[in-house]
Amino acid sequence: MKSIKITDVGTLKNELNKYKKGKKLDIRYFNQAARLAWLGKITMSPLDAEDETCQSWLLHVQPPEGFTAHFIDVDEDLINEIHVLDAEQGQYLAEIMRAGLSARAEELENLNRRDFYFGKFFKTDADAPASGEASSSS
């Protein structure tokens, strides 16, 4: 844990202001967090919801699980930690999380409407060979 030596109130205010601004994740960490945001594996909350001037976010990144964990690489020091994120990257991660949620919801809606049986076992006119084409069943 990082300690802050405080000798006067001005130093304390400067440290708090730096903390309230948050900081950017480097490119590698941001991309990893964004992938997990798309999958819905992040939690974000305002750093100080009562202070309108504070635009920073608290970010918690959950590790990928199950099937996803075989494909998504994440650095250990990114997951299961609380990160203080600046406003810009926080906004982008929120947008990515919304886009991922919408895409997954759309896929699930399409899956729910899909009729596997009739598509597999009943051929339509479009599936039949055009007239004059040889049939493969001889």
Phi, psi and chi 1 to 4 in degrees:
 res  aa     phi    psi   chi1   chi2   chi3   chi4
   1 MET       -  139.2  174.9  162.0 -117.9      -
   2 LYS   -84.0  131.5 -178.7 -179.3  173.9 -175.1
   3 SER  -105.0  148.7   63.2      -      -      -
   4 ILE  -117.6  119.8  -57.7  170.6      -      -
   5 LYS   -80.6  124.8  -67.4 -175.7 -179.2 -174.7
   6 ILE  -116.3  120.8  -60.8  173.8      -      -
   7 THR  -112.3  -20.0   55.2      -      -      -
   8 ASP  -152.1  165.5   63.2  -82.8      -      -
   9 VAL   -65.1  -33.5  175.5      -      -      -
  10 GLY   -60.6  -42.8      -      -      -      -
  11 THR   -63.0  -42.1  -55.9      -      -      -
  12 LEU   -61.6  -45.2  175.9   60.7      -      -
  13 LYS   -62.9  -40.7  -74.4 -177.5  179.8  179.7
  14 ASN   -63.2  -43.2  -72.5  -21.3      -      -
  15 GLU   -64.2  -42.2  -72.6  -63.1  -38.4      -
  16 LEU   -64.5  -39.6  -75.3  173.3      -      -
  17 ASN   -64.4  -40.5  -77.1  -25.4      -      -
  18 LYS   -63.1  -41.7  -76.9 -164.9  -68.1 -174.2
  19 TYR   -65.8  -40.5 -168.7   71.4      -      -
  20 LYS   -68.6  -24.0  -74.7  172.7   65.8  171.8
  21 LYS   -77.6  -20.4  -71.4 -178.5 -177.8  178.7
  22 GLY    72.4 -174.7      -      -      -      -
  23 LYS  -146.2  161.8   67.6  178.6 -156.6  174.9
  24 LYS   -84.7  143.8  -68.4 -169.1 -179.9  -60.1
  25 LEU   -75.6  148.4  -63.1  172.3      -      -
  26 ASP   -69.5  169.2   70.1   20.1      -      -
  27 ILE   -56.8  -45.0  -67.1  170.3      -      -
  28 ARG   -61.2  -47.8 -174.8 -177.9   78.8 -123.0
  29 TYR   -66.9  -39.1  -76.8  165.3      -      -
  30 PHE   -62.6  -44.3 -177.9   81.5      -      -
  31 ASN   -62.4  -40.3  -77.4  -30.9      -      -
  32 GLN   -64.8  -45.1  -68.5  174.5   17.7      -
  33 ALA   -63.4  -38.4      -      -      -      -
  34 ALA   -65.5  -40.5      -      -      -      -
  35 ARG   -60.9  -44.3  -70.8  178.4 -168.6  113.1
  36 LEU   -72.4  -29.7  -67.8  170.3      -      -
  37 ALA   -63.7  -43.1      -      -      -      -
  38 TRP   -59.2  -35.0 -164.3   90.7      -      -
  39 LEU   -83.1   -3.2  -67.4  169.0      -      -
  40 GLY    79.6   24.3      -      -      -      -
  41 LYS  -102.9   24.6  -59.9  -62.0  -90.8  176.5
  42 ILE  -124.6  157.4   67.8  167.7      -      -
  43 THR  -128.2  131.3  -55.1      -      -      -
  44 MET  -128.8  144.7  -69.8  177.1   38.8      -
  45 SER  -147.8  153.4   63.6      -      -      -
  46 PRO   -60.4  143.5  -19.1   28.9      -      -
  47 LEU   -62.1  -44.7  175.3   65.8      -      -
  48 ASP  -141.5   92.9 -173.8   -7.8      -      -
  49 ALA   -64.7  -22.3      -      -      -      -
  50 GLU   -85.2  -14.8  -64.4  178.0    6.9      -
  51 ASP  -102.8  109.1 -177.7   -2.3      -      -
  52 GLU   -66.5  -21.4  -66.7  177.4   10.2      -
  53 THR   -83.2  -15.1   63.0      -      -      -
  54 CYS   -87.9  114.2 -177.9      -      -      -
  55 GLN  -107.2    4.3  -59.7  -64.5  -47.7      -
  56 SER   -76.6  162.5  -60.4      -      -      -
  57 TRP  -125.5  147.6  -66.9   90.0      -      -
  58 LEU   -91.5  130.3  -67.9  173.4      -      -
  59 LEU  -122.9  128.2  168.3   68.9      -      -
  60 HIS  -120.1  126.7  177.5 -102.5      -      -
  61 VAL  -108.6  121.9  179.7      -      -      -
  62 GLN   -89.6  146.7  -59.2  166.6   20.5      -
  63 PRO   -70.7  149.2   23.9  -30.4      -      -
  64 PRO   -67.5  150.5   22.7  -28.5      -      -
  65 GLU  -126.3  161.3  -61.3  170.7  -28.9      -
  66 GLY    58.1 -135.0      -      -      -      -
  67 PHE   -58.0  -40.4 -170.8   64.3      -      -
  68 THR   -61.4  -36.1  -54.0      -      -      -
  69 ALA   -62.7  -21.8      -      -      -      -
  70 HIS   -75.7  -17.2  -66.6  -72.9      -      -
  71 PHE  -114.8  -26.8  -61.8   98.3      -      -
  72 ILE  -102.2  118.9  -55.3  -67.4      -      -
  73 ASP   -92.9  131.4  -65.6  -35.5      -      -
  74 VAL  -136.1  133.4 -177.3      -      -      -
  75 ASP   -67.9  138.8  -70.6  -23.7      -      -
  76 GLU   -59.5  -34.8  -73.4  -64.2  -42.6      -
  77 ASP   -78.6   -3.2   49.6  -16.2      -      -
  78 LEU   -89.0  -35.9  179.9   65.9      -      -
  79 ILE   -87.7  155.7   57.3  174.3      -      -
  80 ASN    55.2   29.6  -68.3  -35.3      -      -
  81 GLU  -125.6  157.7  -62.1  -79.4  -27.4      -
  82 ILE  -101.0  123.3  -57.3  -68.3      -      -
  83 HIS  -111.6  140.8  -56.0  -85.0      -      -
  84 VAL   -96.6  111.3  179.6      -      -      -
  85 LEU  -105.3  143.6 -161.4   59.8      -      -
  86 ASP   -71.6  167.2   78.6  -26.3      -      -
  87 ALA   -61.7  -41.5      -      -      -      -
  88 GLU   -64.9  -51.6 -176.2  179.7   34.1      -
  89 GLN   -67.4  -33.6  -76.2 -169.7  -14.6      -
  90 GLY   -61.5  -42.3      -      -      -      -
  91 GLN   -63.4  -43.9  176.9 -174.8  -16.8      -
  92 TYR   -63.5  -42.6  -68.1  148.9      -      -
  93 LEU   -64.9  -37.5  -74.4  179.4      -      -
  94 ALA   -63.0  -42.1      -      -      -      -
  95 GLU   -63.9  -41.9  -70.7  172.1    8.9      -
  96 ILE   -64.9  -41.1  -68.2  166.2      -      -
  97 MET   -62.5  -43.1 -172.9  168.2   46.5      -
  98 ARG   -62.9  -42.9  -80.8 -172.8 -145.0  104.8
  99 ALA   -62.8  -42.6      -      -      -      -
 100 GLY   -64.4  -41.7      -      -      -      -
 101 LEU   -62.8  -44.4  178.2   64.1      -      -
 102 SER   -63.1  -43.6  -66.0      -      -      -
 103 ALA   -64.2  -43.0      -      -      -      -
 104 ARG   -67.1  -39.3  -70.5 -169.7  -47.5  -80.0
 105 ALA   -63.8  -41.6      -      -      -      -
 106 GLU   -63.2  -43.2 -175.6  178.3  -26.4      -
 107 GLU   -62.1  -40.6  -74.9  -66.1  -40.6      -
 108 LEU   -68.5  -38.0  -68.7  172.7      -      -
 109 GLU   -63.1  -43.5  -72.9  173.2   -4.0      -
 110 ASN   -62.7  -41.7  -70.4  -21.1      -      -
 111 LEU   -62.8  -41.4  178.2   62.8      -      -
 112 ASN   -64.7  -32.2 -168.2   44.0      -      -
 113 ARG   -86.1  -15.8  -71.6 -170.0  -60.0  -92.2
 114 ARG   -71.4  137.2 -175.1  171.1  175.5 -171.2
 115 ASP  -109.6   97.4 -167.6  -24.3      -      -
 116 PHE   -69.6  -39.2  -71.6   91.7      -      -
 117 TYR   -63.9  -55.2 -176.0   83.3      -      -
 118 PHE   -66.5  -34.3  -73.6  109.1      -      -
 119 GLY   -66.3  -29.2      -      -      -      -
 120 LYS   -88.1  -38.9 -177.0   69.3  177.4  170.8
 121 PHE  -104.9  -13.0  -66.3  102.6      -      -
 122 PHE  -122.4  118.3  -67.2   99.0      -      -
 123 LYS   -84.3  140.8  -56.9  -68.7 -176.6 -169.0
 124 THR   -97.2  174.4   63.6      -      -      -
 125 ASP   -60.8  -32.2  -70.5  -20.1      -      -
 126 ALA   -67.0  -27.0      -      -      -      -
 127 ASP   -81.7  -19.5  -65.4  -26.5      -      -
 128 ALA   -76.0  149.6      -      -      -      -
 129 PRO   -66.6  147.4    8.4  -10.9      -      -
 130 ALA   -65.1  155.2      -      -      -      -
 131 SER   -61.2  139.1   62.4      -      -      -
 132 GLY    93.3  -15.6      -      -      -      -
 133 GLU   -83.8  146.3  -70.4 -176.1   16.0      -
 134 ALA   -74.7  140.3      -      -      -      -
 135 SER   -82.5  144.6  174.4      -      -      -
 136 SER   -77.7  -11.8   62.3      -      -      -
 137 SER   -95.8  108.2   58.6      -      -      -
 138 SER  -109.8      -  -61.1      -      -      -
